[in-house]
Amino acid sequence: MTSIAVNPDASVDVRQIDSENNCVIVDDFLSDPHALVEFATTSGKEFELQDIGYPGLLYDVPDEMMVEVQRFLRATMSRQFSFFKGDLRTSNYLSMATLPPAKLAPLQRLCHSDPKQRPDRRNYAGLVYLFDNEELGGTGFYRWKERELIERATAMEIDSAGSSLEFLKKHLQMYREEPRYMTGSNEVAELLLEIPARFNRLIFYSGDIPHSAHIPRPELLSTDFSKGRLTLNCFASVRPR
C-alpha cells in the first residue's frame, strides 16, 4: 500500500465538547478503508506491544502513506481550529487495543491529555475507526476533577513504570477495586461527551482535553486485525494563529 486515499465526498460535522472545545467528525473518511485493514493484517508482525502508554499494539505508518490525510487535515482542520496549515507536523500509527483490564498499567485505567512538546505549539489528535463492531467502543472526553493528583502519578510513572499504583490506591477508591477501562465519570474526571465508533469515521480534537478510548466491553478486544479495535491515529503539532 503506497498511499492512504481520502474520500472527496466525506461528510464533516462538529460536536461541542465543552464551552472551549469541539470535536470534528468526518464520516466515510477514507476512499478504501478495507484496504488499510488488509494492510494492517499483512503487516501484523511489525506491530509492537507497548510497555506503557497505549494499551495494545502500534505500527509506525510511514509519512509517504499519509500525504493525502495530511493534506486534508491542513485544509479542513486549520479552518475548524485556527492554526497555520503550512506548519502541521504529524506522527502516525496504526493502533489496536488488546490489553484485558487486568493487565492495564495504572494510568491506562484513566483518561489522559497528550503531553505538550513546546509552549508555542498546540497538540491535536485524529483517529479513524477501522472496525465494524461498534460495541468495541468510541472515544470519551472528560474534565479533570483531580488534575494535580494525576500529574503527580504521571511523574512517578515517568521515573519508574508501575510505581504510582500504591500512591493511587491511597488516594482513590477506584484503585482499590478491580482494574477496568474508563467509560464514564468517576472520582478523577467527569465524562463530557462520548463519540460512538463507526467504521471509517475520523474524529479530530485538541489533545489538551482529557480523553480516552471508551471500551465498555473489553472482552471483545482481539488480536485479529479483521475483528479487533483497529484505528489509524494521527498526532498533530501545529502553530496556532
BAFI-498537 format. One record per residue (C-alpha): y, z, x. Coordinates in nm, 3 decimals, always signed. Each point is the difference from the previous one (the first is absolute). Layout:
{yy: Y&zz: Z&xx: X}
...
This chain:
{yy: +0.000&zz: +0.000&xx: +0.000}
{yy: +0.322&zz: -0.116&xx: +0.164}
{yy: +0.265&zz: +0.111&xx: -0.250}
{yy: +0.034&zz: +0.218&xx: -0.310}
{yy: +0.173&zz: -0.216&xx: -0.261}
{yy: +0.240&zz: +0.136&xx: -0.263}
{yy: -0.004&zz: -0.122&xx: -0.360}
{yy: +0.340&zz: -0.162&xx: -0.074}
{yy: -0.039&zz: +0.087&xx: -0.370}
{yy: -0.063&zz: +0.373&xx: +0.049}
{yy: +0.182&zz: +0.227&xx: -0.248}
{yy: +0.238&zz: +0.271&xx: +0.123}
{yy: +0.070&zz: +0.327&xx: -0.184}
{yy: +0.175&zz: +0.324&xx: +0.094}
{yy: -0.101&zz: +0.356&xx: -0.094}
{yy: +0.224&zz: +0.300&xx: +0.056}
{yy: -0.156&zz: +0.285&xx: +0.198}
{yy: +0.298&zz: +0.235&xx: -0.011}
{yy: +0.380&zz: -0.023&xx: -0.010}
{yy: +0.012&zz: -0.144&xx: +0.353}
{yy: -0.325&zz: -0.193&xx: +0.044}
{yy: -0.172&zz: -0.297&xx: -0.159}
{yy: -0.338&zz: -0.163&xx: +0.044}
{yy: -0.015&zz: -0.380&xx: -0.015}
{yy: -0.320&zz: -0.138&xx: -0.156}
{yy: -0.108&zz: -0.360&xx: +0.058}
{yy: -0.302&zz: -0.113&xx: -0.200}
{yy: -0.214&zz: -0.302&xx: +0.097}
{yy: +0.152&zz: +0.030&xx: +0.346}
{yy: -0.238&zz: -0.198&xx: +0.222}
{yy: -0.105&zz: -0.359&xx: -0.061}
{yy: -0.363&zz: +0.072&xx: +0.091}
{yy: -0.070&zz: +0.374&xx: +0.014}
{yy: -0.376&zz: -0.058&xx: -0.012}
{yy: +0.024&zz: -0.182&xx: +0.334}
{yy: +0.156&zz: +0.312&xx: +0.152}
{yy: -0.280&zz: +0.216&xx: -0.138}
{yy: -0.250&zz: -0.241&xx: +0.153}
{yy: +0.188&zz: +0.016&xx: +0.331}
{yy: -0.023&zz: +0.381&xx: -0.009}
{yy: -0.373&zz: -0.024&xx: -0.069}
{yy: -0.066&zz: -0.234&xx: +0.292}
{yy: +0.224&zz: +0.212&xx: +0.228}
{yy: -0.163&zz: +0.326&xx: -0.105}
{yy: -0.127&zz: +0.097&xx: +0.345}
{yy: +0.357&zz: -0.006&xx: +0.132}
{yy: +0.122&zz: +0.266&xx: -0.245}
{yy: +0.041&zz: +0.340&xx: +0.164}
{yy: -0.046&zz: +0.343&xx: -0.156}
{yy: +0.313&zz: +0.212&xx: +0.045}
{yy: -0.016&zz: +0.351&xx: +0.144}
{yy: +0.318&zz: +0.113&xx: -0.178}
{yy: +0.252&zz: -0.158&xx: -0.234}
{yy: -0.168&zz: -0.260&xx: -0.218}
{yy: -0.323&zz: +0.121&xx: -0.168}
{yy: -0.216&zz: -0.297&xx: +0.084}
{yy: -0.018&zz: -0.332&xx: +0.185}
{yy: +0.282&zz: -0.212&xx: +0.146}
{yy: +0.021&zz: -0.353&xx: +0.138}
{yy: +0.312&zz: -0.112&xx: +0.187}
{yy: +0.112&zz: -0.328&xx: -0.163}
{yy: +0.148&zz: -0.249&xx: +0.251}
{yy: +0.368&zz: -0.086&xx: -0.051}
{yy: -0.075&zz: -0.371&xx: -0.028}
{yy: -0.199&zz: +0.065&xx: -0.318}
{yy: +0.296&zz: +0.181&xx: -0.158}
{yy: +0.273&zz: -0.265&xx: +0.036}
{yy: +0.020&zz: -0.086&xx: -0.373}
{yy: -0.022&zz: +0.365&xx: -0.105}
{yy: +0.280&zz: +0.094&xx: +0.239}
{yy: +0.211&zz: -0.290&xx: -0.127}
{yy: -0.046&zz: +0.124&xx: -0.357}
{yy: +0.092&zz: +0.357&xx: +0.094}
{yy: +0.315&zz: -0.116&xx: +0.178}
{yy: +0.114&zz: -0.220&xx: -0.286}
{yy: -0.094&zz: +0.221&xx: -0.296}
{yy: +0.000&zz: +0.360&xx: +0.116}
{yy: +0.323&zz: -0.026&xx: +0.200}
{yy: +0.175&zz: -0.059&xx: -0.333}
{yy: -0.180&zz: +0.283&xx: -0.176}
{yy: +0.056&zz: +0.257&xx: +0.276}
{yy: +0.310&zz: -0.129&xx: +0.183}
{yy: -0.107&zz: -0.052&xx: +0.359}
{yy: +0.064&zz: -0.277&xx: +0.251}
{yy: -0.278&zz: -0.251&xx: -0.061}
{yy: +0.017&zz: -0.139&xx: +0.354}
{yy: -0.091&zz: +0.336&xx: +0.155}
{yy: -0.325&zz: +0.087&xx: -0.177}
{yy: -0.286&zz: +0.108&xx: +0.228}
{yy: -0.346&zz: +0.070&xx: -0.137}
{yy: -0.333&zz: +0.152&xx: +0.093}
{yy: -0.282&zz: -0.134&xx: -0.215}
{yy: -0.350&zz: +0.121&xx: -0.081}
{yy: -0.293&zz: -0.062&xx: -0.224}
{yy: -0.103&zz: +0.346&xx: -0.113}
{yy: -0.289&zz: +0.147&xx: -0.195}
{yy: -0.012&zz: +0.361&xx: -0.112}
{yy: -0.354&zz: +0.129&xx: +0.051}
{yy: +0.005&zz: +0.374&xx: +0.067}
{yy: -0.157&zz: +0.234&xx: -0.257}
{yy: +0.222&zz: +0.300&xx: -0.083}
{yy: -0.213&zz: +0.240&xx: +0.206}
{yy: +0.084&zz: -0.194&xx: +0.317}
{yy: +0.377&zz: -0.018&xx: -0.051}
{yy: +0.218&zz: +0.143&xx: +0.277}
{yy: +0.248&zz: +0.265&xx: -0.119}
{yy: +0.299&zz: -0.232&xx: -0.041}
{yy: -0.210&zz: -0.279&xx: -0.154}
{yy: -0.021&zz: +0.222&xx: -0.308}
{yy: +0.376&zz: -0.034&xx: -0.053}
{yy: +0.265&zz: -0.260&xx: -0.062}
{yy: +0.207&zz: -0.097&xx: +0.304}
{yy: +0.319&zz: -0.172&xx: +0.112}
{yy: -0.020&zz: -0.266&xx: +0.269}
{yy: +0.136&zz: +0.124&xx: +0.336}
{yy: +0.342&zz: -0.131&xx: +0.102}
{yy: +0.009&zz: -0.185&xx: +0.331}
{yy: +0.377&zz: -0.034&xx: +0.046}
{yy: +0.298&zz: +0.156&xx: -0.180}
{yy: +0.179&zz: -0.335&xx: -0.042}
{yy: -0.293&zz: -0.161&xx: -0.183}
{yy: -0.188&zz: +0.059&xx: -0.325}
{yy: -0.368&zz: -0.017&xx: -0.077}
{yy: -0.149&zz: -0.188&xx: -0.293}
{yy: -0.361&zz: -0.055&xx: -0.093}
{yy: -0.183&zz: -0.266&xx: -0.193}
{yy: -0.361&zz: -0.024&xx: -0.107}
{yy: -0.209&zz: -0.251&xx: -0.187}
{yy: -0.296&zz: +0.125&xx: -0.205}
{yy: -0.304&zz: -0.216&xx: +0.080}
{yy: -0.259&zz: +0.153&xx: -0.233}
{yy: -0.095&zz: -0.068&xx: -0.362}
{yy: -0.102&zz: +0.351&xx: -0.106}
{yy: +0.326&zz: +0.166&xx: -0.102}
{yy: -0.176&zz: +0.338&xx: -0.017}
{yy: +0.015&zz: +0.003&xx: +0.380}
{yy: +0.362&zz: +0.097&xx: -0.053}
{yy: +0.355&zz: -0.110&xx: +0.068}
{yy: +0.287&zz: +0.183&xx: +0.170}
{yy: +0.183&zz: +0.322&xx: -0.087}
{yy: +0.361&zz: +0.090&xx: +0.086}
{yy: +0.114&zz: +0.359&xx: +0.032}
{yy: +0.284&zz: +0.246&xx: +0.058}
{yy: -0.058&zz: +0.277&xx: +0.254}
{yy: -0.008&zz: +0.363&xx: -0.110}
{yy: -0.105&zz: +0.133&xx: +0.343}
{yy: +0.151&zz: -0.246&xx: +0.248}
{yy: +0.063&zz: +0.253&xx: +0.280}
{yy: -0.351&zz: +0.141&xx: -0.019}
{yy: -0.156&zz: -0.347&xx: +0.021}
{yy: +0.226&zz: -0.092&xx: +0.292}
{yy: -0.132&zz: +0.306&xx: +0.185}
{yy: -0.359&zz: -0.097&xx: -0.079}
{yy: +0.067&zz: -0.357&xx: +0.116}
{yy: +0.132&zz: +0.126&xx: +0.334}
{yy: -0.321&zz: +0.202&xx: +0.043}
{yy: -0.214&zz: -0.306&xx: -0.072}
{yy: +0.191&zz: -0.206&xx: +0.256}
{yy: -0.080&zz: +0.263&xx: +0.263}
{yy: -0.364&zz: +0.039&xx: -0.103}
{yy: -0.185&zz: -0.174&xx: -0.283}
{yy: -0.131&zz: +0.245&xx: -0.260}
{yy: +0.204&zz: +0.291&xx: +0.133}
{yy: +0.212&zz: +0.034&xx: -0.314}
{yy: -0.285&zz: +0.091&xx: -0.233}
{yy: +0.016&zz: +0.379&xx: +0.036}
{yy: +0.379&zz: -0.009&xx: -0.026}
{yy: -0.023&zz: -0.205&xx: -0.321}
{yy: -0.270&zz: +0.228&xx: -0.142}
{yy: +0.228&zz: +0.297&xx: +0.054}
{yy: +0.292&zz: -0.155&xx: -0.186}
{yy: -0.153&zz: -0.228&xx: -0.264}
{yy: -0.263&zz: +0.067&xx: -0.265}
{yy: -0.116&zz: -0.364&xx: +0.002}
{yy: -0.132&zz: +0.044&xx: +0.355}
{yy: -0.217&zz: +0.287&xx: -0.113}
{yy: -0.173&zz: -0.238&xx: -0.243}
{yy: -0.230&zz: -0.300&xx: +0.043}
{yy: +0.168&zz: -0.296&xx: +0.175}
{yy: +0.116&zz: -0.284&xx: -0.223}
{yy: +0.230&zz: -0.298&xx: +0.006}
{yy: +0.345&zz: +0.069&xx: -0.142}
{yy: +0.029&zz: -0.147&xx: -0.350}
{yy: +0.272&zz: +0.204&xx: -0.169}
{yy: +0.257&zz: +0.275&xx: +0.027}
{yy: -0.100&zz: +0.312&xx: +0.191}
{yy: +0.164&zz: +0.283&xx: +0.192}
{yy: +0.108&zz: -0.237&xx: +0.279}
{yy: +0.156&zz: -0.289&xx: -0.191}
{yy: +0.083&zz: -0.130&xx: -0.349}
{yy: -0.143&zz: -0.333&xx: -0.114}
{yy: +0.286&zz: -0.229&xx: -0.105}
{yy: -0.173&zz: -0.333&xx: -0.060}
{yy: -0.345&zz: -0.154&xx: +0.026}
{yy: -0.030&zz: -0.376&xx: +0.047}
{yy: -0.342&zz: -0.117&xx: -0.122}
{yy: -0.206&zz: -0.226&xx: +0.221}
{yy: -0.042&zz: -0.361&xx: -0.102}
{yy: -0.174&zz: -0.273&xx: +0.196}
{yy: +0.252&zz: -0.207&xx: +0.201}
{yy: +0.292&zz: +0.233&xx: -0.079}
{yy: +0.256&zz: +0.071&xx: +0.272}
{yy: +0.209&zz: +0.316&xx: -0.012}
{yy: +0.295&zz: +0.059&xx: +0.236}
{yy: +0.191&zz: +0.326&xx: +0.038}
{yy: +0.190&zz: +0.226&xx: +0.237}
{yy: -0.227&zz: +0.177&xx: +0.247}
{yy: +0.229&zz: +0.304&xx: -0.018}
{yy: -0.115&zz: +0.100&xx: -0.348}
{yy: -0.323&zz: +0.204&xx: +0.001}
{yy: -0.293&zz: -0.215&xx: -0.111}
{yy: -0.377&zz: -0.017&xx: +0.015}
{yy: -0.297&zz: -0.199&xx: -0.117}
{yy: -0.080&zz: +0.115&xx: -0.354}
{yy: -0.381&zz: +0.028&xx: +0.007}
{yy: -0.128&zz: +0.186&xx: -0.308}
{yy: -0.362&zz: -0.112&xx: +0.047}
{yy: -0.084&zz: +0.022&xx: +0.370}
{yy: -0.369&zz: -0.043&xx: -0.077}
{yy: +0.082&zz: -0.370&xx: -0.052}
{yy: +0.122&zz: -0.046&xx: +0.359}
{yy: -0.223&zz: -0.234&xx: +0.198}
{yy: -0.037&zz: -0.167&xx: +0.339}
{yy: -0.086&zz: -0.326&xx: -0.180}
{yy: +0.311&zz: -0.218&xx: +0.032}
{yy: -0.077&zz: -0.181&xx: -0.325}
{yy: -0.009&zz: +0.330&xx: -0.195}
{yy: +0.207&zz: +0.251&xx: +0.196}
{yy: +0.367&zz: +0.099&xx: -0.009}
{yy: +0.124&zz: -0.279&xx: +0.225}
{yy: +0.375&zz: -0.049&xx: +0.045}
{yy: +0.235&zz: -0.205&xx: +0.216}
{yy: +0.263&zz: +0.240&xx: +0.139}
{yy: +0.333&zz: -0.096&xx: +0.152}
{yy: +0.227&zz: +0.259&xx: +0.164}
{yy: +0.353&zz: -0.137&xx: +0.039}
{yy: +0.283&zz: +0.126&xx: +0.218}
{yy: +0.341&zz: -0.135&xx: -0.106}
{yy: +0.369&zz: +0.039&xx: +0.074}
{yy: +0.189&zz: +0.102&xx: -0.315}
{yy: +0.316&zz: -0.178&xx: -0.112}
